[in-house]
Amino acid sequence: MYFLENDRRYCRTYNNLEGSVQKELSFYQQKAKEWAEHEDFLLALQVNEDEYKKDGQLIECGCCYGEFAFEKMTQCSDGHLFCKECLVKYAQEAVFGSGKSELSCMEDGCPCSYPVCELQKVLPDNILCKYNERQAEEAVAATCADELVRCPFCNFPALLDKDMSLFSCPNPRCRKESCRKCHVQWKQHVGKTCEQVLERDEIRMRVLFEERMTAARVRKCVKCGTGLVKSEGCNRMSCRCGSFMCYLCREPITGYNHFCQHARSPGAPCRHCRKCSLWTDPTVVGPPPEVITNVKRPRVGPPPENPAQPNAPPPAPQPPQAVQAPLFVPPRARYHPAVPPQGRLYQRIIIPRLPPAPYVPPLQPPLQHLHPLDNNNQHNHNPHHNMDLPMHYGPPPHYFRRY
């Protein structure tokens, strides 16, 4: 048994914490609990999947025909089962690509759709938010299409009366004010009509540049006139009305026979036909070069005058200012005089050279045939010869001090 030499140090405990510290502690405990529950849930899924594999009870997906556990499946209102990955890809393509607001069942001939509770459990936040936005747009466009206005800076939709021209974006990240008709910022539009604002040379050039760049990238559906923009994927673009068109030549198509079927290097032109390519980079295939050249061409000369604009009145004469006599400035010398010579700020110390040191001969080598020193010799007449003996041999040494 061992005993401590010193007492244990007293540790103070705190029962009543401050509000901020208690809030942080509760937040940390809640997050730790959520992480533990999530890890337990993943472990339970893995155990269930192993049991399903062992018993041969995996369920086949109706889209990709893969086998999954029941916890990884989702269903429509009629009970058709699909894996969650297929539903996420289908919703992403429908919402961002086709612009649909309704997700119908992927089973052939099933008129049902997916319930909202299933979509909330499966879809990520960005796809679910865009899906809700599409549904809201469709509902608003069906009831009051004339009052739906989009912000020209962030594309946020909102309702605005027909008689109002000032549009204040309700998006908390934007909050910009613009004109409803010409889409110009309201700071440059106060007290002027849309025609007067567009008469300004820089605004007219900017609007012209934006219109041409937009027209070069946007494809309008030949059936319903909806604007389509390609972000990724192949050049076979589909509209929400059900029609298909080519992104390169903008012609309506039905299948994939419109595109080249010959093998070639990516990005290289075909040597056998002149059909459109099925895959192109949207960042490379953009506006034609002549459009960009004409838009970015620098203007030579003054800005074009508008004949409809009335001539501005001449500026009023300014009142004469107080005249002050010029200050006297001495004439400058044509040639500056030479600078006088300047010496050093200190005297140079000359150290004389000392003569070399005298020659010192090297030491003689030690004699090799001398006998070793014998301190225990009896003929040694040193009175202190016993000091060199070991401590256990002979009497203890005596030290003598001379005063």
C-alpha positions as CSV (number, residue, x, y, z in Angstrom):
1,M,0.0,0.0,0.0
2,Y,1.3,3.4,-1.0
3,F,0.4,6.8,0.5
4,L,0.6,10.1,-1.1
5,E,3.1,12.5,0.4
6,N,0.9,15.6,-0.4
7,D,-2.8,16.0,-0.4
8,R,-4.7,16.0,-3.7
9,R,-5.2,19.5,-5.1
10,Y,-8.8,20.7,-4.7
11,C,-10.7,21.1,-8.0
12,R,-13.5,23.6,-8.1
13,T,-16.7,22.6,-9.9
14,Y,-19.2,24.9,-11.5
15,N,-22.9,24.2,-11.3
16,N,-24.3,27.5,-12.6
17,L,-22.7,28.4,-15.9
18,E,-23.2,31.6,-17.9
19,G,-25.9,31.7,-20.5
20,S,-23.5,31.8,-23.5
21,V,-21.4,28.9,-22.2
22,Q,-24.5,26.9,-21.4
23,K,-25.8,27.5,-24.9
24,E,-22.6,26.4,-26.5
25,L,-22.5,23.3,-24.3
26,S,-26.1,22.3,-25.1
27,F,-25.4,22.9,-28.9
28,Y,-22.3,20.6,-28.7
29,Q,-24.3,17.9,-26.8
30,Q,-27.1,18.1,-29.4
31,K,-24.7,17.7,-32.3
32,A,-22.8,14.9,-30.7
33,K,-26.2,13.1,-30.2
34,E,-27.1,13.6,-33.8
35,W,-23.8,12.3,-35.0
36,A,-24.1,9.2,-32.8
37,E,-27.7,8.6,-34.1
38,H,-26.5,9.0,-37.7
39,E,-23.7,6.5,-37.2
40,D,-26.1,4.0,-35.6
41,F,-28.5,4.5,-38.5
42,L,-25.7,3.8,-41.1
43,L,-24.6,0.7,-39.2
44,A,-28.2,-0.5,-39.0
45,L,-28.5,0.0,-42.8
46,Q,-25.4,-2.0,-43.4
47,V,-26.6,-4.8,-41.1
48,N,-30.0,-5.0,-42.8
49,E,-28.4,-5.0,-46.3
50,D,-26.1,-7.9,-45.2
51,E,-29.2,-9.8,-43.9
52,Y,-31.1,-9.1,-47.2
53,K,-28.1,-10.4,-49.2
54,K,-27.9,-13.5,-47.0
55,D,-31.6,-14.3,-47.4
56,G,-31.8,-13.3,-51.0
57,Q,-34.5,-10.6,-50.4
58,L,-33.0,-7.6,-52.2
59,I,-35.5,-5.6,-54.2
60,E,-34.9,-4.7,-57.9
61,C,-35.1,-1.1,-59.0
62,G,-37.5,-0.4,-61.8
63,C,-35.2,2.1,-63.5
64,C,-31.6,0.8,-63.3
65,Y,-32.5,-2.8,-62.4
66,G,-30.1,-2.9,-59.5
67,E,-30.7,-4.8,-56.3
68,F,-31.0,-2.7,-53.1
69,A,-32.3,-3.0,-49.6
70,F,-35.8,-1.8,-48.8
71,E,-34.4,1.2,-46.8
72,K,-32.7,2.5,-49.9
73,M,-35.9,2.4,-52.0
74,T,-38.6,5.0,-52.6
75,Q,-42.0,4.7,-54.2
76,C,-44.6,6.7,-56.0
77,S,-48.2,7.1,-54.9
78,D,-49.1,3.8,-56.7
79,G,-46.4,1.8,-55.0
80,H,-43.8,1.4,-57.7
81,L,-40.3,1.0,-56.1
82,F,-37.2,2.8,-57.4
83,C,-33.8,3.4,-55.8
84,K,-33.0,6.8,-54.3
85,E,-30.1,7.5,-56.7
86,C,-32.4,7.1,-59.8
87,L,-35.0,9.4,-58.3
88,V,-32.3,12.1,-57.5
89,K,-31.0,12.0,-61.1
90,Y,-34.5,12.0,-62.6
91,A,-35.5,15.0,-60.5
92,Q,-32.3,16.9,-61.3
93,E,-32.7,16.4,-65.0
94,A,-36.4,17.3,-64.9
95,V,-36.0,20.4,-62.8
96,F,-32.8,21.9,-64.1
97,G,-32.8,20.5,-67.6
98,S,-36.4,20.2,-68.8
99,G,-37.9,22.8,-66.4
100,K,-40.7,20.6,-65.3
101,S,-42.7,21.3,-62.2
102,E,-44.2,17.8,-61.8
103,L,-42.3,14.6,-61.2
104,S,-44.4,11.8,-62.7
105,C,-43.7,8.1,-62.0
106,M,-40.8,6.5,-64.0
107,E,-42.9,3.3,-64.6
108,D,-44.4,3.1,-68.1
109,G,-48.1,3.8,-68.0
110,C,-48.3,5.0,-64.4
111,P,-50.1,8.4,-64.1
112,C,-49.2,8.9,-60.5
113,S,-46.5,11.2,-59.1
114,Y,-44.2,11.1,-56.1
115,P,-45.6,12.4,-52.8
116,V,-43.9,15.4,-51.2
117,C,-42.9,13.5,-48.1
118,E,-40.9,11.1,-50.3
119,L,-39.2,13.9,-52.1
120,Q,-38.3,15.7,-48.9
121,K,-36.6,12.5,-47.6
122,V,-34.7,11.7,-50.8
123,L,-33.8,14.9,-52.7
124,P,-31.0,17.3,-51.7
125,D,-31.7,20.8,-50.6
126,N,-30.8,22.5,-53.9
127,I,-32.9,20.2,-56.0
128,L,-35.8,20.4,-53.6
129,C,-35.6,24.2,-53.5
130,K,-35.6,24.4,-57.3
131,Y,-38.5,22.0,-57.5
132,N,-40.6,24.1,-55.1
133,E,-39.6,27.2,-57.1
134,R,-40.8,25.6,-60.4
135,Q,-44.1,24.7,-58.8
136,A,-44.6,28.2,-57.5
137,E,-43.8,29.7,-61.0
138,E,-46.2,27.4,-62.7
139,A,-48.9,28.3,-60.2
140,V,-48.3,32.0,-60.4
141,A,-48.0,31.9,-64.2
142,A,-51.4,30.1,-64.5
143,T,-53.2,32.8,-62.4
144,C,-51.4,36.1,-62.9
145,A,-48.8,35.8,-65.7
146,D,-48.9,39.6,-66.5
147,E,-47.8,40.5,-62.9
148,L,-44.8,38.1,-62.7
149,V,-41.6,40.0,-62.9
150,R,-38.0,38.7,-62.6
151,C,-35.1,40.7,-61.2
152,P,-32.5,41.4,-64.0
153,F,-29.6,41.0,-61.6
154,C,-30.4,37.8,-59.7
155,N,-33.4,36.4,-61.7
156,F,-35.6,36.3,-58.6
157,P,-39.4,36.2,-59.4
158,A,-41.9,38.4,-57.7
159,L,-45.4,39.9,-58.3
160,L,-45.7,43.5,-59.3
161,D,-48.8,45.6,-60.3
162,K,-49.1,46.5,-64.0
163,D,-49.1,50.2,-63.3
164,M,-45.9,50.2,-61.3
165,S,-42.5,50.7,-63.0
166,L,-40.2,50.5,-60.0
167,F,-39.3,46.9,-59.1
168,S,-37.6,46.3,-55.8
169,C,-36.1,42.8,-55.6
170,P,-37.3,41.0,-52.5
171,N,-34.3,38.7,-52.5
172,P,-32.4,39.5,-49.3
173,R,-29.1,38.9,-51.1
174,C,-29.9,41.4,-53.9
175,R,-32.3,44.1,-52.8
176,K,-31.7,46.1,-56.0
177,E,-34.2,48.5,-57.6
178,S,-34.6,48.5,-61.3
179,C,-37.1,49.5,-64.0
180,R,-39.7,47.0,-65.1
181,K,-39.5,47.8,-68.8
182,C,-35.8,48.6,-69.6
183,H,-34.2,46.7,-66.7
184,V,-31.9,49.6,-65.9
185,Q,-30.9,50.3,-62.3
186,W,-33.3,52.8,-60.8
187,K,-30.6,55.2,-59.7
188,Q,-29.9,56.0,-63.4
189,H,-33.6,56.1,-64.2
190,V,-35.0,58.6,-61.7
191,G,-36.8,61.5,-63.5
192,K,-36.3,60.1,-67.0
193,T,-38.2,57.9,-69.4
194,C,-36.9,54.6,-70.7
195,E,-36.1,56.2,-74.1
196,Q,-34.0,58.9,-72.5
197,V,-32.1,56.4,-70.4
198,L,-31.4,54.2,-73.4
199,E,-30.1,57.2,-75.3
200,R,-27.0,57.3,-73.2
201,D,-24.2,55.9,-75.2
202,E,-22.6,53.6,-72.5
203,I,-26.0,52.2,-71.5
204,R,-27.0,51.6,-75.1
205,M,-23.8,49.8,-75.8
206,R,-24.1,47.7,-72.7
207,V,-27.7,46.7,-73.5
208,L,-26.7,45.9,-77.1
209,F,-23.8,43.8,-75.9
210,E,-26.0,41.9,-73.4
211,E,-28.8,41.4,-76.0
212,R,-26.4,40.0,-78.6
213,M,-24.6,37.7,-76.2
214,T,-27.9,36.4,-74.8
215,A,-29.3,35.9,-78.3
216,A,-26.1,33.9,-79.2
217,R,-26.4,31.6,-76.2
218,V,-30.2,31.2,-75.8
219,R,-32.1,28.8,-78.0
220,K,-35.8,29.4,-78.5
221,C,-38.1,26.5,-78.9
222,V,-39.6,26.3,-82.4
223,K,-42.9,25.1,-81.0
224,C,-43.6,27.3,-77.9
225,G,-40.9,29.9,-78.0
226,T,-39.4,29.1,-74.6
227,G,-35.8,30.2,-74.1
228,L,-33.4,27.3,-73.5
229,V,-29.7,27.5,-72.3
230,K,-27.3,24.6,-72.3
231,S,-25.2,24.1,-69.2
232,E,-24.0,20.5,-69.8
233,G,-24.9,17.3,-71.6
234,C,-25.4,16.5,-75.3
235,N,-26.6,18.9,-78.0
236,R,-30.1,17.3,-78.2
237,M,-32.1,19.8,-76.2
238,S,-35.6,19.0,-75.0
239,C,-38.3,21.6,-74.1
240,R,-41.0,21.3,-71.5
241,C,-43.6,21.2,-74.3
242,G,-42.1,17.9,-75.6
243,S,-40.3,19.1,-78.7
244,F,-36.6,18.5,-79.4
245,M,-34.1,20.7,-81.2
246,C,-30.3,20.8,-82.0
247,Y,-28.3,23.2,-80.0
248,L,-25.8,23.9,-82.8
249,C,-28.0,24.5,-85.8
250,R,-31.3,25.2,-83.9
251,E,-33.3,22.9,-86.2
252,P,-36.1,20.7,-84.8
253,I,-35.2,17.0,-84.6
254,T,-36.8,13.7,-83.6
255,G,-34.0,11.2,-82.9
256,Y,-30.3,11.0,-82.9
257,N,-29.9,10.5,-86.7
258,H,-29.3,14.3,-87.0
259,F,-25.9,14.0,-85.4
260,C,-22.7,12.4,-86.7
261,Q,-22.2,8.7,-86.0
262,H,-18.6,8.4,-87.1
263,A,-15.7,7.8,-84.7
264,R,-13.2,10.6,-84.3
265,S,-11.2,12.4,-81.8
266,P,-13.0,14.6,-79.3
267,G,-13.5,18.1,-80.6
268,A,-12.1,17.3,-84.1
269,P,-14.3,17.7,-87.2
270,C,-15.6,14.7,-89.0
271,R,-13.9,13.7,-92.3
272,H,-16.9,11.7,-93.7
273,C,-19.9,13.9,-93.1
274,R,-21.0,17.5,-92.2
275,K,-23.5,16.6,-89.5
276,C,-23.6,18.3,-86.1
277,S,-21.6,16.8,-83.2
278,L,-23.6,15.2,-80.4
279,W,-21.2,16.3,-77.7
280,T,-19.6,19.7,-77.5
281,D,-18.3,21.8,-74.6
282,P,-20.9,24.6,-73.8
283,T,-18.1,26.9,-72.6
284,V,-16.3,26.5,-76.0
285,V,-19.2,26.4,-78.3
286,G,-20.8,29.8,-77.6
287,P,-21.5,32.8,-79.6
288,P,-20.1,32.9,-83.1
289,P,-16.8,34.8,-83.4
290,E,-18.2,37.5,-85.7
291,V,-20.8,38.3,-83.1
292,I,-18.2,38.8,-80.4
293,T,-16.0,40.8,-82.8
294,N,-18.8,43.2,-83.8
295,V,-19.9,43.7,-80.2
296,K,-16.4,44.3,-78.8
297,R,-15.3,46.5,-81.7
298,P,-14.0,49.8,-80.3
299,R,-16.0,52.9,-81.4
300,V,-14.0,55.4,-83.5
301,G,-15.0,59.0,-83.3
302,P,-17.7,60.8,-81.3
303,P,-20.8,59.0,-80.2
304,P,-23.7,59.1,-82.8
305,E,-26.0,62.0,-82.4
306,N,-29.7,61.3,-81.9
307,P,-31.8,63.6,-84.2
308,A,-34.8,63.2,-82.0
309,Q,-32.9,64.6,-79.0
310,P,-33.4,68.4,-78.7
311,N,-30.2,70.5,-78.7
312,A,-29.1,71.4,-75.3
313,P,-29.0,75.1,-74.4
314,P,-25.5,76.7,-74.2
315,P,-24.1,76.8,-70.7
316,A,-24.5,80.0,-68.8
317,P,-21.4,82.2,-68.4
318,Q,-19.6,81.8,-65.2
319,P,-19.0,84.9,-63.0
320,P,-15.4,86.1,-63.0
321,Q,-13.3,84.9,-60.2
322,A,-11.0,86.9,-58.0
323,V,-7.7,87.6,-59.8
324,Q,-4.6,87.1,-57.7
325,A,-1.2,88.4,-58.7
326,P,1.3,85.7,-59.5
327,L,3.9,85.0,-56.9
328,F,7.5,86.0,-57.5
329,V,9.6,83.1,-58.6
330,P,13.4,83.7,-58.8
331,P,14.9,82.8,-62.1
332,R,16.6,79.4,-62.3
333,A,20.3,79.2,-63.2
334,R,21.0,77.7,-66.5
335,Y,24.1,75.9,-65.3
336,H,24.4,74.8,-61.7
337,P,27.8,75.5,-60.1
338,A,30.1,72.7,-59.3
339,V,29.8,71.2,-55.9
340,P,32.8,72.0,-53.6
341,P,35.0,69.0,-52.8
342,Q,34.1,67.3,-49.6
343,G,36.6,65.5,-47.4
344,R,36.2,62.6,-45.0
345,L,34.5,63.2,-41.7
346,Y,37.3,61.3,-39.9
347,Q,41.1,61.0,-40.0
348,R,42.5,57.9,-41.4
349,I,44.4,56.0,-38.8
350,I,47.6,54.5,-40.1
351,I,48.7,51.4,-38.2
352,P,52.4,50.6,-38.6
353,R,53.5,47.1,-39.5
354,L,55.2,45.3,-36.6
355,P,58.2,43.1,-37.2
356,P,57.6,39.3,-37.4
357,A,57.7,37.2,-34.3
358,P,61.0,35.4,-33.4
359,Y,61.5,31.8,-34.6
360,V,60.6,29.2,-32.0
361,P,62.1,25.8,-32.5
362,P,59.8,22.8,-32.3
363,L,59.7,20.6,-29.2
364,Q,62.0,17.6,-28.9
365,P,60.4,14.2,-29.2
366,P,60.0,12.4,-25.9
367,L,62.6,9.8,-24.9
368,Q,61.5,6.3,-25.5
369,H,63.8,4.4,-23.1
370,L,63.1,6.2,-19.8
371,H,61.7,4.1,-17.0
372,P,58.3,5.0,-15.7
373,L,58.0,7.1,-12.6
374,D,57.8,5.0,-9.4
375,N,56.0,7.0,-6.7
376,N,56.3,4.1,-4.2
377,N,60.0,4.0,-4.3
378,Q,61.5,3.6,-0.8
379,H,64.4,5.9,-1.7
380,N,62.0,8.7,-2.4
381,H,62.7,11.4,0.2
382,N,59.5,13.2,-0.4
383,P,57.7,13.6,2.9
384,H,54.4,13.5,1.2
385,H,55.0,10.4,-0.9
386,N,52.1,8.6,0.8
387,M,49.6,11.0,-0.9
388,D,50.0,9.0,-4.2
389,L,48.9,5.7,-2.6
390,P,45.4,4.4,-2.8
391,M,42.9,5.3,-0.1
392,H,42.8,1.8,1.4
393,Y,46.5,1.5,1.6
394,G,48.6,3.2,4.3
395,P,47.7,5.9,6.7
396,P,45.4,8.7,5.6
397,P,47.1,11.7,3.9
398,H,48.0,14.7,6.0
399,Y,48.0,18.2,4.5
400,F,50.4,20.8,5.8
401,R,49.6,24.5,5.3
402,R,52.4,27.0,5.5
403,Y,51.5,30.4,7.1
